[in-house]
Amino acid sequence: MALALVVATAWLAIGTSAPAHGLQGELDSKRAQLDQAESQQGVLSSELDQLSSEVEQLQGEVASLRNREALVQQELEQKQAELDAERHHLNVLRERLKRSIGVLEERLVAIYKSDTPDVLTVILESDGFEDLLERYEYLNRIESQDQEIITRVRDLRNETKDTVARIRAARDEIAAKKRELTRTRVALEAREADLSAARDNKAAALENVNANIKELEGDVSDLQGEIQQQLQDAATATPALPAGPVRGASSGFIWPVDGPVVSGFGMRWGSMHEGIDIAVPAGTPIRAAKSGSVALAGPNAGYGNYTCIDHGGGLSTCYAHQSSIGVSVGQSVSQGDVIGNVGCTGHCFGDHLHFEVRVNGSAVDPLGYL
């Protein structure tokens, strides 16, 4: 039965210097702390798993970005090689343009020396080289060779401009892409660092909680050992006692033993406690709470030596953990008859009486009848 009942029983049995309620309170406090620590352990474990999952995801994203950066770097290097080739091509174009302009200038000089007035007028009235080209293109008297020279100069000039524009655009595009990847990676790495720090903090907190749980489990174990030792001492040092005075009740019941209730009816430690535990020394005679017929008398799993008396009308009382049973099934007993002795058989930590009242087989609070 309940450890709390055992503690109180030990106090009553051996008169220890530590009150039963003191040990019970300490044990209940340790159990409450242990439950809270285990709850914290579950929460921290869940949070730690979530953070670890997020960190792993970010690590994957960072690794992916690093791979993309490496590919962009390769692309940049490849584009740089292409740009170098373009620059070489640009130098070639510039050299060809220079030669073409030289040929054009020579041609213009030749036209000038040929004393052609229209050509001289074009030269004298031109406002710069570009204007000269535009005017010159419309001269109907220029030979086809002259037109080819002008076309070549114009094409080389445009190709030179286009090449320079391509070089700059490609260079700027790749550089911008690399900067964007770097910014994204840096942001992810910062987030990863924050999550890693949070995960480490949670792991440290979980480690502390685990240590606290281990310590509390040790405290509970020590208390149980102390209680067990007290109960063993009580069992060997305390002789069986005679039946105490009869304590009556207005409902017509009497108390089966005369002692304090150390654990009541109801939920206890997550399960239903279907009776009350009364703390009395081992060997104390147990009285029938009401007249009736013995329905059960014998060992019954965790109840140990167990006796139930049918009082009629669906009402019965039961007595558990007896050291010995003094009645048999079918026997009629009168109120106050001794039906057995207090002990610690079945699941219990020390001598006490577990007393139940049942209505149509269902347990109800015995204090409503006592």
C-alpha positions in Angstrom: 0.0 0.0 0.0 0.9 3.6 0.1 4.4 4.6 1.4 2.8 7.5 3.3 0.7 5.1 5.4 3.8 3.0 6.1 5.7 6.0 7.4 2.9 6.9 9.8 2.6 3.3 10.9 6.3 3.1 11.7 6.0 6.2 13.9 3.0 4.8 15.8 4.7 1.4 16.1 8.1 2.4 17.4 7.8 6.0 18.6 10.6 7.3 16.4 11.9 10.8 16.9 10.8 11.9 13.4 7.0 12.4 13.2 5.2 10.3 10.5 3.8 13.4 8.9 7.3 14.8 8.7 8.6 11.9 6.8 5.5 11.7 4.7 5.7 15.4 3.9 9.4 15.1 3.0 8.7 12.2 0.7 5.7 13.9 -0.9 7.8 17.0 -1.5 10.6 14.9 -3.1 8.1 13.1 -5.3 6.5 16.4 -6.4 10.0 17.8 -7.2 10.8 14.7 -9.1 7.6 14.9 -11.1 8.3 18.5 -11.9 11.9 17.7 -12.9 10.8 14.9 -15.2 8.2 17.2 -16.8 11.0 19.8 -17.4 13.2 17.0 -18.8 10.5 16.1 -21.3 10.0 19.8 -22.4 13.8 20.4 -22.6 14.3 17.2 -24.6 11.6 18.2 -27.0 13.0 21.7 -27.4 16.6 20.3 -27.8 15.4 18.0 -30.6 13.7 20.9 -32.3 16.7 23.1 -32.1 19.0 20.3 -33.3 16.7 19.8 -36.2 16.8 23.5 -37.1 20.6 23.6 -36.8 21.0 20.6 -39.0 18.7 22.2 -41.6 20.7 25.5 -41.5 23.9 23.6 -41.8 22.6 21.9 -44.9 21.5 25.3 -46.3 24.9 26.8 -45.5 26.7 23.8 -47.2 24.4 24.3 -50.2 25.3 28.0 -50.4 29.0 27.2 -50.1 28.7 24.8 -53.0 26.8 27.5 -55.0 29.5 30.0 -54.1 32.2 27.5 -55.4 30.2 27.1 -58.6 29.9 30.9 -59.0 33.6 31.3 -58.3 34.3 28.8 -61.1 31.9 30.6 -63.3 33.6 33.9 -62.4 37.0 32.4 -63.2 35.7 31.1 -66.5 34.1 34.4 -67.3 37.3 36.1 -66.3 39.1 34.0 -68.9 36.5 34.9 -71.5 36.9 38.6 -70.5 40.6 38.3 -71.0 40.0 36.8 -74.5 37.5 39.7 -75.1 40.1 42.2 -74.0 42.6 40.6 -76.4 39.9 40.8 -79.1 39.2 44.4 -78.1 42.9 45.3 -78.5 42.8 43.7 -82.0 39.7 45.6 -82.8 41.2 48.9 -81.7 44.3 48.2 -83.7 42.2 47.4 -86.8 40.1 50.5 -86.2 43.3 52.6 -85.9 44.5 51.2 -89.2 41.1 51.7 -90.8 41.0 55.3 -89.7 44.5 55.8 -91.1 43.3 54.4 -94.4 40.3 56.7 -94.3 42.4 59.7 -93.6 44.8 58.8 -96.4 41.7 58.4 -98.7 40.4 61.8 -97.6 43.8 63.4 -98.3 43.8 61.8 -101.7 40.4 63.2 -102.4 41.5 66.6 -101.3 44.6 66.4 -103.6 42.4 65.4 -106.5 41.0 69.0 -106.4 37.4 67.8 -106.2 35.5 70.9 -104.8 32.7 68.9 -103.2 35.1 66.9 -101.2 37.0 70.0 -100.2 33.8 71.5 -99.1 33.0 68.5 -97.0 36.3 68.6 -95.4 36.2 72.3 -94.7 32.6 72.4 -93.4 32.8 69.2 -91.3 32.5 69.7 -87.5 34.7 66.9 -86.2 35.3 63.3 -87.2 31.8 61.9 -86.6 30.2 64.7 -88.6 32.8 64.1 -91.3 31.8 60.4 -91.4 28.1 61.2 -91.6 28.6 63.8 -94.4 31.0 61.5 -96.2 28.5 58.6 -96.2 26.2 60.6 -98.3 28.6 61.7 -100.9 27.5 60.1 -104.1 30.8 60.6 -105.8 32.8 58.4 -103.3 33.9 55.2 -104.9 32.8 51.8 -103.5 36.2 51.3 -102.0 35.7 54.5 -99.9 32.2 53.3 -98.8 33.7 50.0 -97.6 36.4 51.9 -95.6 33.7 54.0 -93.9 31.6 50.9 -93.1 34.6 49.1 -91.7 35.4 52.0 -89.4 31.8 52.3 -88.2 31.5 48.5 -87.6 34.8 48.3 -85.8 33.8 51.3 -83.6 30.4 49.7 -82.7 31.9 46.3 -82.1 34.5 47.9 -79.9 31.7 49.6 -77.8 29.7 46.4 -77.6 32.7 44.4 -76.5 33.4 46.9 -73.7 29.8 46.8 -72.6 29.7 43.0 -72.6 32.8 42.9 -70.5 31.5 45.3 -67.9 28.0 43.7 -67.8 29.3 40.2 -67.3 31.8 41.3 -64.7 29.2 43.3 -62.8 26.6 40.5 -62.9 28.9 37.8 -61.6 30.2 40.1 -58.9 26.7 41.0 -57.8 25.7 37.3 -57.7 28.7 36.5 -55.6 28.0 39.4 -53.2 24.4 38.2 -52.8 25.5 34.6 -52.0 28.0 35.8 -49.5 25.4 38.0 -47.7 22.9 35.1 -47.6 25.6 32.7 -46.3 26.7 35.1 -43.6 23.1 35.6 -42.5 22.5 31.9 -42.3 25.8 31.3 -40.4 24.8 34.0 -37.9 21.4 32.3 -37.5 23.1 28.9 -37.1 25.4 30.3 -34.5 22.4 31.7 -32.5 20.6 28.4 -32.7 23.7 26.4 -31.7 24.1 28.7 -28.7 20.5 28.1 -27.7 20.9 24.4 -28.2 23.9 24.4 -26.0 22.0 26.3 -23.3 19.2 23.8 -23.5 21.6 20.9 -23.4 23.2 22.4 -20.3 19.8 22.9 -18.7 18.8 19.4 -19.5 22.1 18.1 -18.0 21.3 20.0 -14.8 17.7 18.6 -14.8 19.0 15.1 -15.3 21.5 15.6 -12.4 18.6 16.9 -10.3 16.4 13.9 -11.2 19.2 11.5 -10.2 19.7 13.3 -6.9 15.9 13.3 -6.2 15.7 9.6 -7.1 18.5 9.0 -4.6 16.7 11.0 -2.0 13.4 9.1 -2.5 15.3 5.8 -2.4 17.0 6.9 0.8 13.7 7.8 2.4 12.2 4.6 1.4 15.1 2.7 2.8 14.8 4.7 6.1 11.1 4.0 6.2 11.7 0.3 5.5 14.3 0.1 8.2 12.0 1.7 10.7 9.2 -0.6 9.8 11.4 -3.6 10.1 12.5 -2.4 13.5 8.9 -1.9 14.5 8.0 -5.4 13.4 10.7 -7.0 15.5 10.5 -4.8 18.5 6.8 -4.3 19.0 4.7 -7.2 20.4 1.1 -7.8 19.3 -1.3 -5.7 21.2 -4.7 -6.4 22.5 -7.8 -5.0 20.8 -8.1 -1.3 21.6 -11.3 0.4 22.7 -14.3 0.3 20.4 -14.9 3.5 18.5 -18.5 3.8 17.4 -20.1 5.8 14.6 -23.6 7.3 14.1 -24.1 5.1 11.0 -24.0 1.9 13.1 -20.4 1.0 12.2 -17.5 0.8 14.5 -13.8 1.4 13.7 -12.0 -1.9 12.9 -9.0 -0.7 14.8 -8.3 2.4 17.0 -5.7 4.5 15.2 -5.2 7.6 13.0 -6.0 7.6 9.2 -2.7 8.2 7.5 -3.9 7.9 3.9 -7.4 8.7 2.7 -9.8 7.5 0.0 -9.3 8.8 -3.5 -6.6 9.4 -6.2 -3.0 9.0 -4.9 0.1 9.1 -7.1 -1.8 8.6 -10.3 -4.1 5.7 -9.2 -7.2 5.2 -7.1 -6.8 4.3 -3.4 -10.0 2.5 -2.7 -9.9 2.6 1.1 -8.3 4.3 4.0 -5.1 3.2 5.8 -5.2 3.2 9.6 -1.8 3.2 11.4 -1.6 0.7 14.2 1.1 -1.7 15.4 1.6 -5.2 14.0 -0.5 -7.8 15.7 -3.3 -5.4 16.7 -6.6 -7.4 16.6 -9.1 -6.3 13.8 -12.8 -6.1 14.7 -15.7 -6.5 12.4 -17.0 -3.1 11.7 -20.6 -4.5 11.4 -22.3 -7.8 11.7 -22.5 -10.0 8.7 -21.2 -13.1 6.8 -17.7 -13.7 5.7 -17.6 -13.5 1.9 -13.8 -13.6 1.3 -11.0 -14.8 3.6 -7.6 -15.6 2.1 -4.6 -14.2 0.2 -5.5 -11.7 -2.6 -2.6 -10.4 -4.7 -1.5 -6.9 -3.5 -4.0 -7.0 -0.6 -2.2 -9.8 1.0 -4.4 -11.6 3.6 -7.8 -10.2 2.8 -11.1 -10.6 4.4 -14.5 -9.2 3.2 -17.7 -9.3 5.2 -21.1 -9.1 3.5 -23.5 -7.0 5.6 -26.5 -7.4 3.3 -28.2 -4.9 1.0 -25.1 -4.7 -1.3 -23.0 -3.3 1.6 -19.7 -5.0 2.5 -16.4 -4.1 4.3 -12.9 -5.4 3.5 -9.7 -5.7 5.6 -6.3 -6.1 3.9 -2.6 -6.8 4.7 -3.5 -8.9 7.8 -0.7 -10.9 9.4 -3.3 -13.7 10.0 -6.9 -14.3 9.3 -9.2 -15.4 12.2 -12.4 -16.3 10.2 -13.4 -18.5 7.3 -15.7 -18.0 4.3 -19.4 -18.4 5.3 -18.8 -17.7 8.9 -21.2 -15.3 10.6 -19.6 -12.6 12.7 -21.0 -10.0 15.0 -20.0 -6.4 15.2 -16.8 -6.1 17.3 -15.7 -9.8 16.8 -12.0 -10.2 16.1 -11.5 -11.4 12.5 -7.7 -11.2 12.2 -4.6 -9.2 13.1 -2.8 -6.2 11.6 0.3 -7.0 9.5 2.1 -6.3 6.3 1.2 -8.9 3.7 0.9 -8.2 0.0 2.2 -4.9 -1.4 3.0 -2.7 1.6 6.0 -1.1 3.3 5.0 -1.7 6.9 2.2 -2.8 9.3 -1.2 -1.0 8.9 -4.8 -1.9 8.2 -6.2 -1.1 4.8 -10.0 -0.8 5.3 -12.6 -0.6 2.5 -16.4 -0.1 2.3 -18.0 -1.3 -0.9 -21.6 -0.8 -2.2 -22.6 -3.3 -4.8 -18.9 -4.1 -5.2 -17.8 -0.5 -5.9 -15.5 1.2 -3.4 -16.8 4.3 -1.5 -15.2 6.5 1.1 -15.2 4.6 4.5 -15.1 7.8 6.4 -18.8 8.3 5.3 -19.6 5.3 7.5 -17.2 5.8 10.5 
